[in-house]
Amino acid sequence: MADGPAAQPAFSLAIDAMGGDSAPEVVLDGLELAAERHPNARFLLVGDESRVGAGLARRRRAARICSVRHAPEAIPGDMKPTVALRIRGSSLRIAIDAVASGEASGIVSAGNTGALMALSKIVLKTLPEVDRPALAAIGPSARGDVVMLDLGANVQCDARNLVEFAVMGDAFARAVLGLTAPSIGLLNVGSEELKGDDRVRAAAETLRDSHLGPNFRGFIEGHDITAGTVDVVVTDGFTGNVALKTGEGALKLMRDLLRQVFTSSVPARLGYLLARPALDRLREWMDPRRYNGAILIGLRGVVVKSHGGTDAVGFAHAVDVAMDMVTHGFNAKIRDGMARIAAAAPSTAPPVPAP
């Protein structure tokens, strides 16, 4: 597998050139931007060789760091994962196979989310130390960027899963956000120690006694996510997905209300002109392209999912996230963290009888 003791991968990332609403053009435009930021990277571009090759010829920077591998098929966005699993000649499958064989360190795709998750779990498999992979993403808060996981990969989780998510979230915040000591919180119905069910209380106890203890802030509530109370928010996939969709809806509502307010009258339009510099800064801060790229972590290889409708800037950001994970040895950090959790756990071996 890509993260084992095998030889250095030939490619930094495998790229699904045919995934997304406007593939391969947006993918190629994104790689043209990414090539400027990562001139020493090597990308394996998988897709229709004639279309991808012709597009690459018009993008000088991307062409310098990309190699093309033909894929005779592409997985449409509405295809069921069970069907996608059977198409071995798709651009998505060939790109994932390159990670599984150790040829590439990770994959970025803007294609079918369900197919990417299913194929990645089955072909790449989880790290030996990890029970379940988690879906993570970065979002805005009042204090900067915040990492949240799980966002829907695991609807039901036990205490062990939550502890693993905390380890993976810590590694992700260090690798991608560059934090040296990210703070961690468990999402709960209250901040008091007695709140919540048995699994979150058990997970909190394990985290307090682990190497993450100094940075573990205990239980947090929903409003703490956007307040930036912690750098890493840990929860089960059901709760995380609800929180994610609620936050996205709140942001859309805010944008719609601002548009209504500043177009409601002539004085309002004049007010918009006066406030425009500040609003432009707010728009830049809240730009969804800055947060493009959901990450399936805990697998034997880096897996980043770009939004299917993103533009070149958004796709380049997803590539940036994947490159940060590869460059900073993300999976090695997870393995180290899980080993330290295991070492701190009470021994379950039977006592040795006295001589």
N, C-alpha and C positions, 0 to 999 in steps of 0.2 A: 504494500500500500504506500501511498504518497508520503506518509509521515513516519515511516519506519526507517531502519538503518540502511536503506538502499542507496544507490548512487544518487548524486545530485540530479534533480529533475531537469529535463532539457528545456522545459517551458515554465515560466513563472505562473501563467494562467492559461487555461483553455477557455475560449470564448464561443458561446453559442451564437453564431452570426445570424441565424434565421429566427431567433426568438424575439418577440415584441411586435407591436402594432405596425411599426414602420421599418422593419428589418428588410435588408441588411443596412440600409442607408444610415439610420440613426446610430446603429452599432459602430459602423465605420467612422462616422463623424465623432462619436464619443472616444474611439480609440485614437483618432488624430489628436484630440485634446490630451488624452492620457499619455500619449507618446512623448509629449513635451514635458510632462511631469516625471515620467519614468523612462528616461532614454536608455537605460541599461536593462530594461525588462525584455522578456521574449514572450510573445503571445502566440498560441496555436488557435487560429481562426477556423472554425468548423462550419461548413455550409456549402451551398451550391457554388462549385468552383468557378463557373463562368461568371455568375453575378458578383460574387465576392471578389474575385480576381480583378474584374473590370473596375469595380468601385475602389479597390485598394490602389490601383494604378493612378487614380486621381488624388490620392492622399499620401503625399511624399513621406511625412513623418511616420505615419502608421505603417506604411509599406516597409520601412526600414527595420521594424522590430516584429513584424508579423509573418508567420508562415501559414499557408492555406492548406486545409485538408478537406477533401470533397466528402459531402454527405448527400446521398441521393434523396433524402426525405426530410421534411420538417414537421414538427408537431404543432397543430393549430391550437389556439388558446382555449377552445371549447372541447377539446378531446378529453375523455375520461382517463384518469391515470392508469386504470387497469388495461386500457387499450394501448396507451403510450408505452407501457412496459414491454409490449410484444414487438415494437418497431425498433429493431436493433440497428437500422441504418439511418436513424434520425440524427440531426445535428446535435441535439441535446444528449442523446445516448452516447454518441461517439466522443463528445467532449467529456462526459462523465467517465467513460472508459479510460480516457487518457489520464485522468486523475487516479483512478483505481489501479492502473498499471504502474504508477509512479512517474509517468512521462511529464505530467504537469502537477503543480502544487495545489491548484484550486480551479474552480470554474465560476464564471459569471454568465448569467442568462437573464434576459428580459422576457422569456417565454412562459409557457404554461406552469403556473405555480404548483398545482397539484402533481403534475408529471415530474417536475424538478424535485420535489420533496420525496415522492415515492421512489424514483430512480436512485436518488442519492442515498436514501436509507438502505435500499436493497443492494445496490452495486458497491457503494463505498463502505457501508456498515459503520457502526459506532466504534469509538475508541474503546479498547478493552476495559478501561476504568470507568466508562460512562454507561449508565443503564438506558437512558433515552436522550436523543438530541433535543435541542430547544431552538425555537425561532426567536431571534433577538433583533432589535432595531435601535437606532439613535433618534432621540426627539429633543425639542427645545424645552428649556425651563428658564425660570427667572435668574438662575445662577450659571447658565451655560448648558451644554449638552448633557443629556441623561441617557443611560442605557437601560432598556427594559426587556425582560424575558421571564417566562415564555409568553409568546403572543399568539399561540394557537396550535402548536405542534402536539401538545399533550393536554387534552381536556381535563383528565383526572391525574393527579400527582400525589405521591406520598412524601414523607419527610425526606427520604433519601434523594428523591428527584429535586426537591427544593434546594437542598444543600449542594447538589451537583450544579444546579443553575447558578447559585451564588459563586461557586468556583469559576464557572465558565464566564459569568458576567464580569468578575474581577479581572480575569485574563483579557477579556475583550476590551475593557476600559483602559487597561494598561497598554495594549497593543495599538488600538485605534485612536483613543482620545489622548494618549500620552500621559496618563495620570500615574503617579508613583505610588499612591496609597488611596485608591478609590473607596469611598464610603459606600456601604451596602445596607439596604433596608428590605424587610419582608413586608409585602403589602397585606394589610389586615383590616378588620372592621374597627380597630381602635389601636392606640399606641400603648395601652397598658399591658403589662406582661401576662395577665390572666385572660386577655381577650383572644378570640379565635378558637379553632378546633385543635384537636390533639396533634395533627400533623404539622401545623405551623408552629405550635409551641415546641414540639420535639425538634424541628429544624432549627429554631432559634437557639435552643439549648446546645445543639451540636456546633452551631456557628460560633457561639460565645466561647466555647472551649477549644476552638480550632485556631490555626494560624491567622484566620481572618478576623478573629475576635477583636483586636484593637480597632478595626475599621467597621465593625458591625454596629449599626445604630439601632438595632432592635426592630420593633414594628413601626410601620408608617401607614398613613391613610391616603385616600385617593387624592386629596388636595396637595399632598406632599410631592406628587409626581411633577407637576408644573411649577411648584415652588422651588424645586431643586434642593430639597432637604438632604437627599443622598445622590450619589453619582450612579448607583446601580439599583434598580428596582426589581425585586424577585417575586414572582407569583406563578400560579398555575396557568395553563394555557387558556382555560375558559375565562377566568377573571381578566387575564392580560388582554385577550382579544376584545372583550367588552370595553375595557378601559381605552384601548387603542382606538376603536371605532367611535367611542364617545368623544375622545379628544379631537379626532379628525372632524367630526360633526360640529364641535364647538368652534374650531378654527374657521370652518366654512361659514358658519352663522356670523361670526365676527366680521369676516370679509364682506358678506352680503349686507350686513347692517351699516358698515362704514360706507359702502357704495350708495345705499339708500340715503344716508344722512347727507353726504356731500353732493348729491344730485337732486335734492328735494326743492331747492330754491336758488335764486340768483345769489343772495348773501352766502348760502352754503357753498356754492361753487367758488365764490371769492375766498371763503374760508379755506377751501381745499388748496387753492393756489398758495396761500400763506403757510399752510401746514405741510405742503408737498415734500420739502426736504426731510422732515421727520417721518412722514409716511413712507417715503422711499427707503429710509433706513429700516423701518419696521418691516416693509415688504421683503427686503433683502434678508433680514434676520429670520423671517418666517418662511422663506422660500422652500417649498417642499423638495426641490432638487437637491438641497444641501443634505437632506435626510433620506435620499433615495438609496435603497439597498437594504433589504431584510436578509439576515444571515442565519443559516441553519448550522448551528454549532454543536460540537460533540461528535462529529464524523471524522473519518480518516481522510481528511482533505478539507480545504476551504471551499464553502459553497455560499455564494452571494446571489440573491434574487433581486434584479432591478425591476422597477415598475414597468409594466408592458407599454404604457403610454408616455414614458418619459422622453425627453429630448436628449441631444448630445451631451449637454452639461450634466444632466442627471445620470446618464449612463457612465460618463467619465467619473463621477463621484462614486458610483458602485464599484468601479475598477479600483479607485483609490482605496476604498475600504478593504477590498480583497488583497491588494498589494501590501497594505499595512499589516494585515494578519499574516501574510506569508513572510514578509521581511522580519517581523518581530517574533517568529517562532511561536505562533499562537497555540498550536496543539501541544507543543512541548510545555508551555506554561500550564495548560489544563492538566496534563499528566502529572506535573510536579505538584500542583495544588491538590489533586485527588490523592496522591501518595501521602501528602502531609495530613490530609483529613483522615485517611486510613490509619496512619501511625498514631494519631491522637485519640482514636476511638478505643473504648474499653475492650480488652481482650475477651473473646467469647470461648476461648479454649478451656477445657475442664482443668481444675487445679491439679497440680502434681502432688501425689500423696507423699507425706513426710517419710523419710527412711526409718 
